Amino acid sequence: MAADMIIFLLTFFCLYGGINFYFFFRARSIFHFSGVLQGLLLCLLILLIIAPVLVRVLESLRYEHLARGVACVGYVWMAFVFLFFFLGISFDLIRLLYKAFGTGAASLKTISFGLATFLSIILVTYGYLDAQQIRVKHLEIPMEQILPENGKLRIVQISDVHVGIIIREKRLDLILERIREAKPDILVSTGDLLDGELDNIMQDAERFAAIEAKYGKFAILGNHEYYAGLKRSIEFTEAAGFKLLRDDSTRVVGITIFGEDDITGRKPGETKKSEVFQKALSQKREGFVLLLKHQPYIDKKAEFSLQLSGHTHGGQLFPFGLVIRLFFPKIYGLHALAPNKLLYVSRGTGTWGPPVRVFAPPEITVIDIIGKKAK
């Protein structure tokens, strides 16, 4: 796990540093910074590059307010510079074609830089505001079995909330309000509920615990629960009122719910019941079978009616969805895998890293299972 994290961080900072320096050299070619100003800007750029690490260090030292300030600046900058990179590269290709077949490339260089900067600012502003507008996605799934009361069971899914340094207070208020408005019979969290090492994080667990669900609340672990610390994450999830399913199952009002632990936990052997769980999941059952699985990998041997997943954030920042599709072909929405076998991938309810979503708005999912009324 430690070696994997080191490799990830080295890869991330090489790529992220390269993107930042692309912006710097483009800006320098336009504005021709003086020696002193260039040095100061380089120091600032390096601080922005290492801001994600600074946030985690400040969190671990319990400097919560300072960590939040660094996170807001550093992560908003991250969204801006990523968008600038993709726009800048696109305009550079156009400029090179224009240079090959036309004239005036020097003025076009300035125009393309200004346009990429302007559009990036507009998109970050839009994405920052849109990330706070929680959508409600409605699904209706028919079944032949009898369900209690009026024959309808409402399952509400949240995923990738990332309660932590950014998703707190007012942002969390909006999420909790939407969940209450949906009036869930069953509330499920498909991983990454938690993201942080804050001292007073348990206060937010109590706010989740206040949400009522007639037949219970169920959760699975995502990769970020492992990153935040497994013991702490389990404590938070259970204090939030969720029954944690770690390669386990339960039966509620005529449906079976399987909860699969995230693959992150399998690598160090955290999960002990994996073989028993996989065998149970591969057996056919009567009635509706719901599978909660954080990452939208499909096990062809698994027997389920509906798999609920998250993890992808729907790309979060366009055009990252194009990259994510290389790893997860189904990054968002409802997909028919086989007769009576569905997958739904949520775009996620919160944000990770930049508190910004561009063309991938946050959501909670309301699934109404329509069965037969009990006589």
N, C-alpha and C positions, 0 to 999 in steps of 0.2 A: 504493500500500500504506500509506504513512504517513497520507494523508488518510483512508483507510478506518478505520485504527486510531484516529485522533483522534475521528472521528464515533462509532465504537463505544464508546470510553471515555466521551465526553460523554453518550451515551444511557444507558450503563450506570449512571454515577454519578448522573444525574438520577433514574432509576428506583429505584436502590438507596438513594440518599439519601432519596427520598420515602417509601420503605417504612420506613426507620429512624426518620424523624421522625413517621410515623404511630404507631409504637410509643411514641415519646417523649411525644407529646401525649396518647395514651391513658393512659399511666402518670401523667403530670402531672395529668390530670383526676381521677384516683383518689387520689393521694397528696399533691397540693398542695405541691410542693417549695418550699423557701425559696430566696431569691435566690442565695445562695452555692452551695448544693447544686445548684441548677438549672444554674448556670454550669459547675460541675465536671462534671456529667453530660453537658452539651452538648459540652464539650471531649473527654470520653471517647467520646461518640457519633461525633464527627467523626473521631477516630483509628480507630475501628472501621470507619467508612465507607471511609476511604482505606487500610485495612490491605492490600488486594490490591496496591496500588501500592507501599506500604512494603516488602512482601515482595520484589517484583522489584528495588527499589532496593538493599535489603540483600543480595540475591543477587548483583547486579552488583558490589557493593563487597566481596564475598567474606566477609560476616558470616553464615556459614551457620547457626550455632546460634541466633543472634538472629532470623534470618529464619524459621527453623523454629518458634520460639516465637511470633512474631507471626502466622505462618500458622495454627498450631493454634488460637490464640484467635480471630483474625479470621475464619477460615473456619467454625469451629463456630458463632460468633455469626451468621454469614451464614445458615447453615442454620436456626438458631433464628428469626431475624427474618423470613425468608421464610415459614416455616411459620406463625408468629404472624400475619403479614399475611393469609394466606388464611383461617386460622381466625377471625381477628378480624373480617374483612369479612363472613364468613358469619354470625357471631353478631350483628354489627351489623344485618344485614338482618332477622334474627329479632327483634332488640330493637325495631327500628323498626316492624315489624308488630305486635308486642305493645303498643307505645306507642300505635299508632293505634286498637287495639281493646280495650286493657285499661288497667290501672293498675300502679303499682309499677315504673316504668321506671328510676328512679334506682338501686334495689337491683339490678335486672337488669343495669345498666351495670357495676357492680362484679363481679357474678357472671360475666358474659361475659368480662371482662378476665382474671379469675383462671382461668377454665376454658381460655381460649385460651393463656395462659401455661403452665399445667400440662400441657396436651396437647402443646404445642410442646416442652417439656423432655422429656417421655416419648418423643416421636417422635425427637428428636435423639439421645437416649441409645440407643434401639433401633437407629436408623440407623447410629450410630457403630460399634456392635458388629456389626451385620449386614454392614457394608461389609468386614469382615475375614473373613467366612465365604464362601470362594470355592466356588461351585457348579460342577458339571460337567454340561454339557448334552450329551446323546448324540443323534446323528442317524445313521440308516442310509439310504443312497441306493443303489439297485440300478442296475447298468449292464450292457449286453450284451457289452462288450468283455472281452478276456482281461486279467487282472492277474497279477503275479508271485506266486510261492509258492502260498499257499492261496486266492488269488482275492480277497483283502481288502486294502484300503489304508486306513490310518488317518491322517487329516489332523487336526491339533489347531490350533485358531484361538485366538489371543489378540488383544485389541483394546483400545485406550484404556487402556493400563497407566499412562501418565503418570508414569514414573519421574522423581522430582524431590524437591522439598522435603518432601512428605508420604509418597509411596510409596518408602520406603527400608527397609533392614534387616529388621525382623521382618515388616512388611507384604509386602515383596518375597519373603521366605522362603516365605510361604504360597503365593504365586503360583507360584514355581519348584517347590515341592514337588508341587503339583497337576499341573503340566506333566509332571514326571518320572513321576508315577504313571500318567499317561495313555499313556506309552510311544509317542510319535508316530513314524510312519514319515516324515511330513512335518510340520514346524511352520511356521505362517504367522502373521505379525503384520499386521493390517489397519489400521495407522496409529496415531499418537499414542503410540508406544512411549516417547517421551521428553518431558519437560516440566520444563525447568529450566536454570539456568546455573551449576551447582555445579562447584567445582574438581575434586573427586574422583569425579565421576560415572562415569568410565571403569571404576572398580572394579565397578560394577554391570553394565557391559557384559561384563566377564569372567565374571561369574556366569551370564549368559545363554549365553555361549559354551561353558560347561561342559555344557550340556544337549545330549544326543545325539539326532539324528533320522536314521534309516537312509538316507533319500533326500534329505536336505537341509532347510535352513531358508530361508524366503523372506519378504520384507517389502516393504511399500509405505510411502510417506510420508503422514502426515495433516497437518491444518492446524497442529497444535502443533509439529511438527518445523520448520515455517517460522518460527513465533513464537520458538522456542528458538534459532534460527540454523541455516540450512541446512547449512553446512559442518560444524558441530559435530554436528548430527543424523545426517548421513551417516556421519561417523566413528564415532559411537556404535553405529549400527545394524550397520555392517560389523564392528566390533570384537565385537559380540554374536554374530557368527557367521552373520548373515543375508545372503543374496544379495538385494540391493536391486533391485527391478523398478520402473523409472521409465518408464512407457509402453513396456514391454518384455515379452517372453514367453520361456518356457523349456519344455522338454519333459522330463518325468520319469516313468519306469516306465509308459508308456502313457497318460499324461494330459498335457494342455497347460495351463500356468499363465500367465495374463495378469496383469500388475500395472499398474494405472493410477495415475498420479500424482495427487495431490489437486488439486482445482480452485483451491486457494489459490496453487499454483505457476503456474497458467496465466495468472493476471491480470497478473503482471509479465513474463510470457514466459519463465519459468524452463525450461519443458519444450520441447525442440526437436523431439522425434519425434512430436508429437501427431497430425499428419495421417496419417503412415505407420502409427502404432499403431491409429488408429480404422479405417483401411482393413483392416488385418490382422484386427482383432477382428470386423469385419462379415462375414468370410468363414466359410462353413460348413466344419467339420472333422470327420473321423472321430474317434471316441473322446470321452472325457470332457474337457470344457473348464471349467477353474476360473478365475473372474475375481475378483481381489482389488481392492476399490475402497472407499476409506475412508468416504465419504459415500454413503448408500443412495439415490442417484439412479439411475434406470433409463434406459439408452439402448436404445430400442426396436430400433435397428439392430444392436445387439451380439448376437453368436451365442455363447452360453455354456450350460453345463449347470447351473452353480451359481455365483452371485455371493455372496461373503462381504464383509460391510460392518460398520461400527460407527458411531462418531461420536455417536449419539443418547444413549448411556448408558441407554437405556430410560426416559429421563426423570430418572433418578437420585433426584430429590426429588419425590415426589407432592405436588401435582398438576401438576408441570411437564410431564409427558408430554402433557397436554391441549394445552399451548401448542406443544410441539415437533411435534405431529401437524399443525399448520398448515403446517409447512415440509416435514416428512417423514411422509407418511401411514402408512408402514410403519416404526415405530420399534423393533420388536423381533419376533423369532421367524422361523419358516419360512413362506415365502409362495410359492405356485405362480403364476408369471407367465404361463406357457403350457405346453403339453405338453413335458415334458423340459426345463423351464427354471425354475429355482428361485432364490429369494433368501433368504439368511439374514442377519438383522441381530442382531448381538451386543449385549447390554446393557453390554459392556465389562468389563474385568478389574480395573481400578483405579478411581480417582475423580479428578475434576477439581474444584478449589476445595474445598468442604467435604468432609472425609473421612467423609461420611455418605451412606447410601443408604436411602431410605424407599420400600418396596414395589418396589424395582428392584435386586435383589441382584446382586453381581458374578458373573462366570462365565468359564470357558473352555469352548470348544465342541469336542467330540470327534466327528468325522465319519467314519464307516466307510463307504467306498465298496465295495459288494459286487459283484464282477464274476465272470467265469468263470475257473476254474482252468486254468493252463497244463498241457497234457498232457505 
